[in-house]
Amino acid sequence: MTLQNQKKKGRIKYSVTFLMLLMTEVLIALYVHDNFIRPYIGDVLVVIVVYCFVRIWIPDKCRLLPLYVFLFAAGVEMLQYFDLVRVLGLEENVFLRVLIGSVFDWKDILCYAVGCVVLAGYEVLGRRFLKR
């Protein structure tokens, strides 16, 4: 298989995974109102969704991507600490308020870290598997 075909196959795989996980996140947001899946599993999954989205465009040669995704997610969480939604006057915009978030929580950062550790494990195992 040529390098171009491998990249195309990777992009398709990440596109499908991204769409499936995004739909899962939307379903969790709309229909799950519990004390575990929505606040914890949803936050673990969101970094995997972001990772898959980036991998659509950069399918290889970015070994530190899980770290970059974690820093991005933690950065967004820190913006919540500084009440970015209110600062930008977006309190009435439900979509952007939900997308950016409005409540800072250290547990969210921990969930992002767990998701990125899972991604790092995937990166390491993927490289080992591909070398065989």
C-alpha positions in Angstrom: 0.0 0.0 0.0 1.4 3.4 -0.9 1.9 6.2 1.6 -0.9 8.2 0.0 -3.3 5.3 0.3 -2.3 4.8 3.9 -3.0 8.5 4.7 -6.3 8.4 2.9 -7.3 5.2 4.8 -6.3 6.9 8.1 -8.3 10.0 7.3 -11.4 8.0 6.5 -10.9 6.0 9.8 -10.5 9.2 11.8 -13.5 10.8 10.1 -15.8 8.0 10.8 -14.6 7.7 14.4 -14.9 11.5 14.8 -18.5 11.5 13.6 -19.5 8.5 15.7 -18.0 10.0 18.9 -19.4 13.4 18.1 -22.9 11.9 17.8 -22.3 10.0 21.1 -21.3 13.3 22.8 -24.4 15.1 21.5 -26.6 12.2 22.7 -25.0 12.3 26.1 -25.5 16.1 26.3 -29.1 15.9 25.3 -30.4 12.7 27.0 -28.1 11.7 29.8 -28.6 13.6 33.0 -26.7 11.6 35.6 -23.8 12.1 38.0 -21.2 9.9 36.2 -21.5 9.5 32.4 -22.3 13.1 31.4 -19.8 14.8 33.7 -16.9 12.3 33.6 -17.2 10.0 30.5 -18.3 12.9 28.4 -15.2 14.9 29.4 -12.9 11.9 28.7 -14.6 11.4 25.3 -14.4 15.1 24.3 -10.6 15.0 24.1 -10.8 11.9 22.0 -13.2 13.7 19.7 -10.8 16.6 19.3 -7.9 14.2 18.7 -9.8 12.4 15.9 -10.8 15.7 14.3 -7.2 16.8 14.2 -6.1 13.4 12.9 -8.4 13.9 9.9 -6.1 16.7 8.8 -2.8 15.4 10.3 -3.1 11.6 10.0 0.5 10.9 11.1 3.8 12.3 12.4 2.5 14.1 15.4 3.5 11.9 18.4 2.8 14.7 20.9 -0.8 15.3 19.7 -2.3 13.8 22.9 -0.3 16.4 24.9 -1.4 19.2 22.6 -5.0 18.2 22.9 -4.7 18.1 26.7 -3.2 21.6 26.7 -6.0 22.9 24.5 -8.7 21.3 26.6 -7.1 22.6 29.9 -6.8 26.0 28.3 -10.5 26.1 27.5 -11.2 25.0 31.0 -9.0 27.8 32.3 -11.0 30.3 30.2 -14.1 29.1 32.1 -12.3 30.0 35.3 -12.1 33.5 34.0 -15.7 33.5 33.0 -15.0 34.0 29.3 -18.7 33.6 28.4 -19.7 36.5 30.5 -16.7 38.6 29.4 -17.6 38.1 25.8 -21.3 38.8 26.5 -22.4 35.3 25.3 -24.7 34.4 28.2 -27.7 34.4 25.9 -26.1 32.3 23.2 -26.9 28.8 24.3 -24.8 27.1 21.7 -21.6 29.0 22.4 -22.2 28.9 26.1 -22.4 25.1 26.0 -19.5 24.9 23.5 -17.1 27.1 25.6 -18.5 26.0 28.9 -19.3 28.2 31.8 -18.3 26.3 35.0 -14.6 25.7 35.9 -13.9 22.3 37.6 -10.6 20.7 38.4 -12.3 17.3 37.8 -12.8 18.2 34.2 -9.1 18.7 33.8 -8.5 15.3 35.4 -10.9 13.7 32.9 -9.2 15.4 30.0 -5.9 14.0 31.4 -7.4 10.5 31.6 -8.6 10.7 28.0 -5.2 11.9 26.8 -3.4 9.1 28.6 -5.7 6.7 26.7 -4.8 8.5 23.5 -1.1 8.3 24.4 -1.4 4.6 24.9 -3.1 4.3 21.6 -0.3 6.2 20.0 2.4 3.9 21.5 0.5 0.7 20.8 -0.3 1.9 17.3 3.4 2.6 16.5 4.4 -0.8 17.9 1.7 -2.6 15.9 2.6 -0.8 12.7 6.3 -1.6 13.0 5.6 -5.4 12.9 
